[in-house]
Amino acid sequence: MTRLYITRHGETLWNTEKRMQGHNDSELTETGRNQACLISKALVDIEFDAIYSSSN
């Protein structure tokens, strides 16, 4: 069986400003840092065969 986990980055300052990000970086907000911490805890025991991500 194949399982697919799809996630995205945590909230950024630009998200709160409703700005497009494209390939530019925007700092995570406190909410975004908390989201990143939560997803890392949720996935800590998962063994991945492959990981695919965007270039940024």
PDBQT receptor file of N, H, CA, C and O in Angstrom, charges set to zero:
ATOM      1  N   MET A   1       0.836  -1.169   0.000  1.00  0.00    +0.000 N 
ATOM      2  CA  MET A   1       0.000   0.000   0.000  1.00  0.00    +0.000 C 
ATOM      3  C   MET A   1       0.894   1.250   0.000  1.00  0.00    +0.000 C 
ATOM      4  O   MET A   1       1.902   1.306   0.705  1.00  0.00    +0.000 OA
ATOM      5  N   THR A   2       0.515   2.223  -0.782  1.00  0.00    +0.000 N 
ATOM      6  H   THR A   2      -0.303   2.178  -1.354  1.00  0.00    +0.000 HD
ATOM      7  CA  THR A   2       1.231   3.493  -0.832  1.00  0.00    +0.000 C 
ATOM      8  C   THR A   2       0.442   4.544  -0.060  1.00  0.00    +0.000 C 
ATOM      9  O   THR A   2      -0.773   4.673  -0.213  1.00  0.00    +0.000 OA
ATOM     10  N   ARG A   3       1.163   5.291   0.772  1.00  0.00    +0.000 N 
ATOM     11  H   ARG A   3       2.150   5.186   0.896  1.00  0.00    +0.000 HD
ATOM     12  CA  ARG A   3       0.549   6.420   1.479  1.00  0.00    +0.000 C 
ATOM     13  C   ARG A   3       1.224   7.690   0.999  1.00  0.00    +0.000 C 
ATOM     14  O   ARG A   3       2.442   7.741   0.833  1.00  0.00    +0.000 OA
ATOM     15  N   LEU A   4       0.432   8.689   0.785  1.00  0.00    +0.000 N 
ATOM     16  H   LEU A   4      -0.558   8.648   0.920  1.00  0.00    +0.000 HD
ATOM     17  CA  LEU A   4       0.926   9.970   0.320  1.00  0.00    +0.000 C 
ATOM     18  C   LEU A   4       0.590  11.023   1.373  1.00  0.00    +0.000 C 
ATOM     19  O   LEU A   4      -0.571  11.202   1.742  1.00  0.00    +0.000 OA
ATOM     20  N   TYR A   5       1.614  11.710   1.844  1.00  0.00    +0.000 N 
ATOM     21  H   TYR A   5       2.557  11.565   1.544  1.00  0.00    +0.000 HD
ATOM     22  CA  TYR A   5       1.440  12.782   2.821  1.00  0.00    +0.000 C 
ATOM     23  C   TYR A   5       1.707  14.092   2.098  1.00  0.00    +0.000 C 
ATOM     24  O   TYR A   5       2.776  14.286   1.519  1.00  0.00    +0.000 OA
ATOM     25  N   ILE A   6       0.744  14.978   2.133  1.00  0.00    +0.000 N 
ATOM     26  H   ILE A   6      -0.125  14.821   2.603  1.00  0.00    +0.000 HD
ATOM     27  CA  ILE A   6       0.894  16.276   1.478  1.00  0.00    +0.000 C 
ATOM     28  C   ILE A   6       0.824  17.349   2.550  1.00  0.00    +0.000 C 
ATOM     29  O   ILE A   6      -0.143  17.429   3.307  1.00  0.00    +0.000 OA
ATOM     30  N   THR A   7       1.853  18.165   2.603  1.00  0.00    +0.000 N 
ATOM     31  H   THR A   7       2.639  18.100   1.989  1.00  0.00    +0.000 HD
ATOM     32  CA  THR A   7       1.880  19.267   3.563  1.00  0.00    +0.000 C 
ATOM     33  C   THR A   7       2.284  20.540   2.836  1.00  0.00    +0.000 C 
ATOM     34  O   THR A   7       2.711  20.506   1.682  1.00  0.00    +0.000 OA
ATOM     35  N   ARG A   8       2.146  21.628   3.510  1.00  0.00    +0.000 N 
ATOM     36  H   ARG A   8       1.799  21.656   4.447  1.00  0.00    +0.000 HD
ATOM     37  CA  ARG A   8       2.634  22.887   2.961  1.00  0.00    +0.000 C 
ATOM     38  C   ARG A   8       3.308  23.652   4.087  1.00  0.00    +0.000 C 
ATOM     39  O   ARG A   8       3.228  23.263   5.252  1.00  0.00    +0.000 OA
ATOM     40  N   HIS A   9       3.963  24.727   3.735  1.00  0.00    +0.000 N 
ATOM     41  H   HIS A   9       4.028  25.044   2.788  1.00  0.00    +0.000 HD
ATOM     42  CA  HIS A   9       4.670  25.528   4.723  1.00  0.00    +0.000 C 
ATOM     43  C   HIS A   9       3.692  26.099   5.738  1.00  0.00    +0.000 C 
ATOM     44  O   HIS A   9       2.492  26.181   5.477  1.00  0.00    +0.000 OA
ATOM     45  N   GLY A  10       4.204  26.489   6.885  1.00  0.00    +0.000 N 
ATOM     46  H   GLY A  10       5.179  26.422   7.097  1.00  0.00    +0.000 HD
ATOM     47  CA  GLY A  10       3.386  27.172   7.879  1.00  0.00    +0.000 C 
ATOM     48  C   GLY A  10       3.090  28.597   7.441  1.00  0.00    +0.000 C 
ATOM     49  O   GLY A  10       3.638  29.088   6.454  1.00  0.00    +0.000 OA
ATOM     50  N   GLU A  11       2.231  29.239   8.179  1.00  0.00    +0.000 N 
ATOM     51  H   GLU A  11       1.786  28.840   8.981  1.00  0.00    +0.000 HD
ATOM     52  CA  GLU A  11       1.838  30.603   7.864  1.00  0.00    +0.000 C 
ATOM     53  C   GLU A  11       3.040  31.542   7.853  1.00  0.00    +0.000 C 
ATOM     54  O   GLU A  11       3.894  31.490   8.738  1.00  0.00    +0.000 OA
ATOM     55  N   THR A  12       3.092  32.392   6.845  1.00  0.00    +0.000 N 
ATOM     56  H   THR A  12       2.399  32.434   6.125  1.00  0.00    +0.000 HD
ATOM     57  CA  THR A  12       4.160  33.388   6.737  1.00  0.00    +0.000 C 
ATOM     58  C   THR A  12       3.570  34.787   6.866  1.00  0.00    +0.000 C 
ATOM     59  O   THR A  12       2.355  34.975   6.802  1.00  0.00    +0.000 OA
ATOM     60  N   LEU A  13       4.442  35.746   7.045  1.00  0.00    +0.000 N 
ATOM     61  H   LEU A  13       5.429  35.594   7.097  1.00  0.00    +0.000 HD
ATOM     62  CA  LEU A  13       4.009  37.135   7.098  1.00  0.00    +0.000 C 
ATOM     63  C   LEU A  13       3.254  37.506   5.827  1.00  0.00    +0.000 C 
ATOM     64  O   LEU A  13       2.226  38.180   5.886  1.00  0.00    +0.000 OA
ATOM     65  N   TRP A  14       3.756  37.072   4.694  1.00  0.00    +0.000 N 
ATOM     66  H   TRP A  14       4.591  36.524   4.646  1.00  0.00    +0.000 HD
ATOM     67  CA  TRP A  14       3.102  37.399   3.428  1.00  0.00    +0.000 C 
ATOM     68  C   TRP A  14       1.731  36.748   3.326  1.00  0.00    +0.000 C 
ATOM     69  O   TRP A  14       0.830  37.318   2.710  1.00  0.00    +0.000 OA
ATOM     70  N   ASN A  15       1.546  35.551   3.922  1.00  0.00    +0.000 N 
ATOM     71  H   ASN A  15       2.278  35.088   4.422  1.00  0.00    +0.000 HD
ATOM     72  CA  ASN A  15       0.214  34.955   3.929  1.00  0.00    +0.000 C 
ATOM     73  C   ASN A  15      -0.772  35.874   4.640  1.00  0.00    +0.000 C 
ATOM     74  O   ASN A  15      -1.902  36.057   4.186  1.00  0.00    +0.000 OA
ATOM     75  N   THR A  16      -0.340  36.447   5.749  1.00  0.00    +0.000 N 
ATOM     76  H   THR A  16       0.577  36.298   6.118  1.00  0.00    +0.000 HD
ATOM     77  CA  THR A  16      -1.238  37.319   6.510  1.00  0.00    +0.000 C 
ATOM     78  C   THR A  16      -1.548  38.608   5.745  1.00  0.00    +0.000 C 
ATOM     79  O   THR A  16      -2.580  39.241   5.969  1.00  0.00    +0.000 OA
ATOM     80  N   GLU A  17      -0.640  38.986   4.837  1.00  0.00    +0.000 N 
ATOM     81  H   GLU A  17       0.198  38.472   4.655  1.00  0.00    +0.000 HD
ATOM     82  CA  GLU A  17      -0.848  40.180   4.010  1.00  0.00    +0.000 C 
ATOM     83  C   GLU A  17      -1.529  39.848   2.687  1.00  0.00    +0.000 C 
ATOM     84  O   GLU A  17      -1.757  40.729   1.858  1.00  0.00    +0.000 OA
ATOM     85  N   LYS A  18      -1.860  38.543   2.492  1.00  0.00    +0.000 N 
ATOM     86  H   LYS A  18      -1.675  37.827   3.166  1.00  0.00    +0.000 HD
ATOM     87  CA  LYS A  18      -2.498  38.047   1.262  1.00  0.00    +0.000 C 
ATOM     88  C   LYS A  18      -1.660  38.351   0.020  1.00  0.00    +0.000 C 
ATOM     89  O   LYS A  18      -2.193  38.661  -1.045  1.00  0.00    +0.000 OA
ATOM     90  N   ARG A  19      -0.319  38.256   0.181  1.00  0.00    +0.000 N 
ATOM     91  H   ARG A  19       0.114  38.004   1.046  1.00  0.00    +0.000 HD
ATOM     92  CA  ARG A  19       0.607  38.476  -0.928  1.00  0.00    +0.000 C 
ATOM     93  C   ARG A  19       1.000  37.145  -1.545  1.00  0.00    +0.000 C 
ATOM     94  O   ARG A  19       1.069  36.132  -0.851  1.00  0.00    +0.000 OA
ATOM     95  N   MET A  20       1.255  37.144  -2.840  1.00  0.00    +0.000 N 
ATOM     96  H   MET A  20       1.199  37.967  -3.405  1.00  0.00    +0.000 HD
ATOM     97  CA  MET A  20       1.779  35.964  -3.522  1.00  0.00    +0.000 C 
ATOM     98  C   MET A  20       3.242  35.801  -3.148  1.00  0.00    +0.000 C 
ATOM     99  O   MET A  20       3.966  36.791  -3.043  1.00  0.00    +0.000 OA
ATOM    100  N   GLN A  21       3.687  34.568  -2.946  1.00  0.00    +0.000 N 
ATOM    101  H   GLN A  21       3.099  33.764  -3.031  1.00  0.00    +0.000 HD
ATOM    102  CA  GLN A  21       5.069  34.343  -2.557  1.00  0.00    +0.000 C 
ATOM    103  C   GLN A  21       5.947  33.885  -3.704  1.00  0.00    +0.000 C 
ATOM    104  O   GLN A  21       7.096  34.315  -3.804  1.00  0.00    +0.000 OA
ATOM    105  N   GLY A  22       5.450  33.042  -4.553  1.00  0.00    +0.000 N 
ATOM    106  H   GLY A  22       4.517  32.692  -4.471  1.00  0.00    +0.000 HD
ATOM    107  CA  GLY A  22       6.294  32.541  -5.637  1.00  0.00    +0.000 C 
ATOM    108  C   GLY A  22       7.545  31.883  -5.091  1.00  0.00    +0.000 C 
ATOM    109  O   GLY A  22       7.461  31.017  -4.220  1.00  0.00    +0.000 OA
ATOM    110  N   HIS A  23       8.703  32.283  -5.591  1.00  0.00    +0.000 N 
ATOM    111  H   HIS A  23       8.771  32.987  -6.298  1.00  0.00    +0.000 HD
ATOM    112  CA  HIS A  23       9.968  31.698  -5.144  1.00  0.00    +0.000 C 
ATOM    113  C   HIS A  23      10.711  32.588  -4.166  1.00  0.00    +0.000 C 
ATOM    114  O   HIS A  23      11.880  32.333  -3.873  1.00  0.00    +0.000 OA
ATOM    115  N   ASN A  24      10.072  33.611  -3.661  1.00  0.00    +0.000 N 
ATOM    116  H   ASN A  24       9.123  33.817  -3.899  1.00  0.00    +0.000 HD
ATOM    117  CA  ASN A  24      10.691  34.466  -2.654  1.00  0.00    +0.000 C 
ATOM    118  C   ASN A  24      10.381  33.928  -1.264  1.00  0.00    +0.000 C 
ATOM    119  O   ASN A  24       9.359  33.276  -1.053  1.00  0.00    +0.000 OA
ATOM    120  N   ASP A  25      11.257  34.202  -0.336  1.00  0.00    +0.000 N 
ATOM    121  H   ASP A  25      12.088  34.732  -0.507  1.00  0.00    +0.000 HD
ATOM    122  CA  ASP A  25      11.058  33.730   1.035  1.00  0.00    +0.000 C 
ATOM    123  C   ASP A  25      10.399  34.806   1.875  1.00  0.00    +0.000 C 
ATOM    124  O   ASP A  25      10.665  35.997   1.714  1.00  0.00    +0.000 OA
ATOM    125  N   SER A  26       9.545  34.370   2.764  1.00  0.00    +0.000 N 
ATOM    126  H   SER A  26       9.329  33.402   2.895  1.00  0.00    +0.000 HD
ATOM    127  CA  SER A  26       8.928  35.246   3.749  1.00  0.00    +0.000 C 
ATOM    128  C   SER A  26       9.029  34.520   5.083  1.00  0.00    +0.000 C 
ATOM    129  O   SER A  26       8.822  33.309   5.151  1.00  0.00    +0.000 OA
ATOM    130  N   GLU A  27       9.341  35.248   6.126  1.00  0.00    +0.000 N 
ATOM    131  H   GLU A  27       9.509  36.232   6.070  1.00  0.00    +0.000 HD
ATOM    132  CA  GLU A  27       9.518  34.638   7.447  1.00  0.00    +0.000 C 
ATOM    133  C   GLU A  27       8.221  34.011   7.946  1.00  0.00    +0.000 C 
ATOM    134  O   GLU A  27       7.132  34.521   7.683  1.00  0.00    +0.000 OA
ATOM    135  N   LEU A  28       8.350  32.897   8.669  1.00  0.00    +0.000 N 
ATOM    136  H   LEU A  28       9.235  32.483   8.882  1.00  0.00    +0.000 HD
ATOM    137  CA  LEU A  28       7.191  32.307   9.323  1.00  0.00    +0.000 C 
ATOM    138  C   LEU A  28       6.737  33.215  10.457  1.00  0.00    +0.000 C 
ATOM    139  O   LEU A  28       7.549  33.834  11.144  1.00  0.00    +0.000 OA
ATOM    140  N   THR A  29       5.433  33.279  10.634  1.00  0.00    +0.000 N 
ATOM    141  H   THR A  29       4.773  32.776  10.076  1.00  0.00    +0.000 HD
ATOM    142  CA  THR A  29       4.887  33.981  11.788  1.00  0.00    +0.000 C 
ATOM    143  C   THR A  29       4.990  33.054  12.998  1.00  0.00    +0.000 C 
ATOM    144  O   THR A  29       5.405  31.903  12.863  1.00  0.00    +0.000 OA
ATOM    145  N   GLU A  30       4.621  33.541  14.158  1.00  0.00    +0.000 N 
ATOM    146  H   GLU A  30       4.284  34.476  14.268  1.00  0.00    +0.000 HD
ATOM    147  CA  GLU A  30       4.603  32.673  15.343  1.00  0.00    +0.000 C 
ATOM    148  C   GLU A  30       3.655  31.508  15.113  1.00  0.00    +0.000 C 
ATOM    149  O   GLU A  30       3.953  30.378  15.500  1.00  0.00    +0.000 OA
ATOM    150  N   THR A  31       2.515  31.775  14.487  1.00  0.00    +0.000 N 
ATOM    151  H   THR A  31       2.273  32.693  14.172  1.00  0.00    +0.000 HD
ATOM    152  CA  THR A  31       1.570  30.701  14.144  1.00  0.00    +0.000 C 
ATOM    153  C   THR A  31       2.243  29.697  13.210  1.00  0.00    +0.000 C 
ATOM    154  O   THR A  31       2.103  28.488  13.394  1.00  0.00    +0.000 OA
ATOM    155  N   GLY A  32       2.970  30.192  12.210  1.00  0.00    +0.000 N 
ATOM    156  H   GLY A  32       3.083  31.175  12.061  1.00  0.00    +0.000 HD
ATOM    157  CA  GLY A  32       3.663  29.316  11.265  1.00  0.00    +0.000 C 
ATOM    158  C   GLY A  32       4.715  28.454  11.939  1.00  0.00    +0.000 C 
ATOM    159  O   GLY A  32       4.864  27.279  11.600  1.00  0.00    +0.000 OA
ATOM    160  N   ARG A  33       5.449  29.024  12.893  1.00  0.00    +0.000 N 
ATOM    161  H   ARG A  33       5.328  29.978  13.168  1.00  0.00    +0.000 HD
ATOM    162  CA  ARG A  33       6.443  28.231  13.636  1.00  0.00    +0.000 C 
ATOM    163  C   ARG A  33       5.752  27.158  14.469  1.00  0.00    +0.000 C 
ATOM    164  O   ARG A  33       6.248  26.036  14.572  1.00  0.00    +0.000 OA
ATOM    165  N   ASN A  34       4.612  27.497  15.065  1.00  0.00    +0.000 N 
ATOM    166  H   ASN A  34       4.209  28.409  14.982  1.00  0.00    +0.000 HD
ATOM    167  CA  ASN A  34       3.851  26.497  15.820  1.00  0.00    +0.000 C 
ATOM    168  C   ASN A  34       3.326  25.405  14.901  1.00  0.00    +0.000 C 
ATOM    169  O   ASN A  34       3.344  24.230  15.269  1.00  0.00    +0.000 OA
ATOM    170  N   GLN A  35       2.858  25.769  13.714  1.00  0.00    +0.000 N 
ATOM    171  H   GLN A  35       2.843  26.723  13.415  1.00  0.00    +0.000 HD
ATOM    172  CA  GLN A  35       2.385  24.783  12.742  1.00  0.00    +0.000 C 
ATOM    173  C   GLN A  35       3.515  23.837  12.326  1.00  0.00    +0.000 C 
ATOM    174  O   GLN A  35       3.311  22.627  12.227  1.00  0.00    +0.000 OA
ATOM    175  N   ALA A  36       4.703  24.393  12.084  1.00  0.00    +0.000 N 
ATOM    176  H   ALA A  36       4.868  25.376  12.165  1.00  0.00    +0.000 HD
ATOM    177  CA  ALA A  36       5.850  23.569  11.698  1.00  0.00    +0.000 C 
ATOM    178  C   ALA A  36       6.214  22.593  12.819  1.00  0.00    +0.000 C 
ATOM    179  O   ALA A  36       6.536  21.434  12.559  1.00  0.00    +0.000 OA
ATOM    180  N   CYS A  37       6.161  23.061  14.039  1.00  0.00    +0.000 N 
ATOM    181  H   CYS A  37       5.899  24.003  14.249  1.00  0.00    +0.000 HD
ATOM    182  CA  CYS A  37       6.451  22.200  15.192  1.00  0.00    +0.000 C 
ATOM    183  C   CYS A  37       5.430  21.076  15.292  1.00  0.00    +0.000 C 
ATOM    184  O   CYS A  37       5.797  19.926  15.535  1.00  0.00    +0.000 OA
ATOM    185  N   LEU A  38       4.162  21.391  15.110  1.00  0.00    +0.000 N 
ATOM    186  H   LEU A  38       3.864  22.325  14.913  1.00  0.00    +0.000 HD
ATOM    187  CA  LEU A  38       3.109  20.373  15.193  1.00  0.00    +0.000 C 
ATOM    188  C   LEU A  38       3.242  19.315  14.105  1.00  0.00    +0.000 C 
ATOM    189  O   LEU A  38       3.087  18.125  14.378  1.00  0.00    +0.000 OA
ATOM    190  N   ILE A  39       3.530  19.740  12.867  1.00  0.00    +0.000 N 
ATOM    191  H   ILE A  39       3.656  20.707  12.646  1.00  0.00    +0.000 HD
ATOM    192  CA  ILE A  39       3.653  18.754  11.786  1.00  0.00    +0.000 C 
ATOM    193  C   ILE A  39       4.887  17.881  11.980  1.00  0.00    +0.000 C 
ATOM    194  O   ILE A  39       4.872  16.697  11.645  1.00  0.00    +0.000 OA
ATOM    195  N   SER A  40       5.954  18.464  12.521  1.00  0.00    +0.000 N 
ATOM    196  H   SER A  40       5.967  19.426  12.793  1.00  0.00    +0.000 HD
ATOM    197  CA  SER A  40       7.154  17.653  12.765  1.00  0.00    +0.000 C 
ATOM    198  C   SER A  40       6.868  16.587  13.809  1.00  0.00    +0.000 C 
ATOM    199  O   SER A  40       7.348  15.459  13.690  1.00  0.00    +0.000 OA
ATOM    200  N   LYS A  41       6.095  16.928  14.826  1.00  0.00    +0.000 N 
ATOM    201  H   LYS A  41       5.706  17.844  14.922  1.00  0.00    +0.000 HD
ATOM    202  CA  LYS A  41       5.727  15.949  15.853  1.00  0.00    +0.000 C 
ATOM    203  C   LYS A  41       4.794  14.884  15.286  1.00  0.00    +0.000 C 
ATOM    204  O   LYS A  41       4.898  13.712  15.647  1.00  0.00    +0.000 OA
ATOM    205  N   ALA A  42       3.890  15.281  14.406  1.00  0.00    +0.000 N 
ATOM    206  H   ALA A  42       3.806  16.234  14.112  1.00  0.00    +0.000 HD
ATOM    207  CA  ALA A  42       2.934  14.340  13.824  1.00  0.00    +0.000 C 
ATOM    208  C   ALA A  42       3.616  13.331  12.897  1.00  0.00    +0.000 C 
ATOM    209  O   ALA A  42       3.146  12.203  12.753  1.00  0.00    +0.000 OA
ATOM    210  N   LEU A  43       4.725  13.738  12.267  1.00  0.00    +0.000 N 
ATOM    211  H   LEU A  43       5.107  14.655  12.384  1.00  0.00    +0.000 HD
ATOM    212  CA  LEU A  43       5.384  12.877  11.285  1.00  0.00    +0.000 C 
ATOM    213  C   LEU A  43       6.663  12.211  11.800  1.00  0.00    +0.000 C 
ATOM    214  O   LEU A  43       7.329  11.494  11.053  1.00  0.00    +0.000 OA
ATOM    215  N   VAL A  44       7.006  12.439  13.056  1.00  0.00    +0.000 N 
ATOM    216  H   VAL A  44       6.464  13.021  13.663  1.00  0.00    +0.000 HD
ATOM    217  CA  VAL A  44       8.297  11.990  13.573  1.00  0.00    +0.000 C 
ATOM    218  C   VAL A  44       8.499  10.471  13.447  1.00  0.00    +0.000 C 
ATOM    219  O   VAL A  44       9.628  10.031  13.230  1.00  0.00    +0.000 OA
ATOM    220  N   ASP A  45       7.469   9.683  13.574  1.00  0.00    +0.000 N 
ATOM    221  H   ASP A  45       6.552  10.040  13.751  1.00  0.00    +0.000 HD
ATOM    222  CA  ASP A  45       7.614   8.221  13.537  1.00  0.00    +0.000 C 
ATOM    223  C   ASP A  45       7.326   7.610  12.177  1.00  0.00    +0.000 C 
ATOM    224  O   ASP A  45       7.304   6.386  12.043  1.00  0.00    +0.000 OA
ATOM    225  N   ILE A  46       7.108   8.436  11.171  1.00  0.00    +0.000 N 
ATOM    226  H   ILE A  46       7.126   9.430  11.280  1.00  0.00    +0.000 HD
ATOM    227  CA  ILE A  46       6.818   7.946   9.822  1.00  0.00    +0.000 C 
ATOM    228  C   ILE A  46       8.137   7.667   9.099  1.00  0.00    +0.000 C 
ATOM    229  O   ILE A  46       9.035   8.509   9.085  1.00  0.00    +0.000 OA
ATOM    230  N   GLU A  47       8.244   6.488   8.505  1.00  0.00    +0.000 N 
ATOM    231  H   GLU A  47       7.514   5.804   8.517  1.00  0.00    +0.000 HD
ATOM    232  CA  GLU A  47       9.411   6.159   7.679  1.00  0.00    +0.000 C 
ATOM    233  C   GLU A  47       9.043   6.420   6.225  1.00  0.00    +0.000 C 
ATOM    234  O   GLU A  47       8.168   5.758   5.666  1.00  0.00    +0.000 OA
ATOM    235  N   PHE A  48       9.713   7.383   5.626  1.00  0.00    +0.000 N 
ATOM    236  H   PHE A  48      10.424   7.921   6.080  1.00  0.00    +0.000 HD
ATOM    237  CA  PHE A  48       9.425   7.766   4.244  1.00  0.00    +0.000 C 
ATOM    238  C   PHE A  48      10.377   7.052   3.290  1.00  0.00    +0.000 C 
ATOM    239  O   PHE A  48      11.568   6.918   3.572  1.00  0.00    +0.000 OA
ATOM    240  N   ASP A  49       9.848   6.600   2.172  1.00  0.00    +0.000 N 
ATOM    241  H   ASP A  49       8.880   6.709   1.942  1.00  0.00    +0.000 HD
ATOM    242  CA  ASP A  49      10.680   6.020   1.104  1.00  0.00    +0.000 C 
ATOM    243  C   ASP A  49      11.195   7.107   0.176  1.00  0.00    +0.000 C 
ATOM    244  O   ASP A  49      12.262   6.966  -0.422  1.00  0.00    +0.000 OA
ATOM    245  N   ALA A  50      10.444   8.182   0.055  1.00  0.00    +0.000 N 
ATOM    246  H   ALA A  50       9.577   8.296   0.540  1.00  0.00    +0.000 HD
ATOM    247  CA  ALA A  50      10.839   9.290  -0.812  1.00  0.00    +0.000 C 
ATOM    248  C   ALA A  50      10.190  10.561  -0.311  1.00  0.00    +0.000 C 
ATOM    249  O   ALA A  50       9.113  10.538   0.284  1.00  0.00    +0.000 OA
ATOM    250  N   ILE A  51      10.867  11.674  -0.561  1.00  0.00    +0.000 N 
ATOM    251  H   ILE A  51      11.743  11.692  -1.044  1.00  0.00    +0.000 HD
ATOM    252  CA  ILE A  51      10.340  12.990  -0.218  1.00  0.00    +0.000 C 
ATOM    253  C   ILE A  51      10.539  13.886  -1.435  1.00  0.00    +0.000 C 
ATOM    254  O   ILE A  51      11.636  13.956  -1.987  1.00  0.00    +0.000 OA
ATOM    255  N   TYR A  52       9.490  14.563  -1.845  1.00  0.00    +0.000 N 
ATOM    256  H   TYR A  52       8.598  14.506  -1.397  1.00  0.00    +0.000 HD
ATOM    257  CA  TYR A  52       9.545  15.490  -2.963  1.00  0.00    +0.000 C 
ATOM    258  C   TYR A  52       9.150  16.866  -2.454  1.00  0.00    +0.000 C 
ATOM    259  O   TYR A  52       8.203  17.007  -1.680  1.00  0.00    +0.000 OA
ATOM    260  N   SER A  53       9.882  17.875  -2.893  1.00  0.00    +0.000 N 
ATOM    261  H   SER A  53      10.652  17.761  -3.521  1.00  0.00    +0.000 HD
ATOM    262  CA  SER A  53       9.557  19.231  -2.470  1.00  0.00    +0.000 C 
ATOM    263  C   SER A  53       9.838  20.204  -3.608  1.00  0.00    +0.000 C 
ATOM    264  O   SER A  53      10.510  19.874  -4.584  1.00  0.00    +0.000 OA
ATOM    265  N   SER A  54       9.305  21.406  -3.454  1.00  0.00    +0.000 N 
ATOM    266  H   SER A  54       8.758  21.674  -2.661  1.00  0.00    +0.000 HD
ATOM    267  CA  SER A  54       9.598  22.435  -4.441  1.00  0.00    +0.000 C 
ATOM    268  C   SER A  54      11.042  22.897  -4.242  1.00  0.00    +0.000 C 
ATOM    269  O   SER A  54      11.703  22.507  -3.280  1.00  0.00    +0.000 OA
ATOM    270  N   SER A  55      11.514  23.727  -5.157  1.00  0.00    +0.000 N 
ATOM    271  H   SER A  55      10.976  24.044  -5.938  1.00  0.00    +0.000 HD
ATOM    272  CA  SER A  55      12.907  24.160  -5.107  1.00  0.00    +0.000 C 
ATOM    273  C   SER A  55      13.173  25.128  -3.964  1.00  0.00    +0.000 C 
ATOM    274  O   SER A  55      14.331  25.322  -3.594  1.00  0.00    +0.000 OA
ATOM    275  N   ASN A  56      12.153  25.734  -3.398  1.00  0.00    +0.000 N 
ATOM    276  H   ASN A  56      11.213  25.577  -3.699  1.00  0.00    +0.000 HD
ATOM    277  CA  ASN A  56      12.334  26.655  -2.268  1.00  0.00    +0.000 C 
ATOM    278  C   ASN A  56      11.655  26.112  -1.051  1.00  0.00    +0.000 C 
ATOM    279  O   ASN A  56      11.690  26.740   0.008  1.00  0.00    +0.000 OA
TER     280      ASN A  56
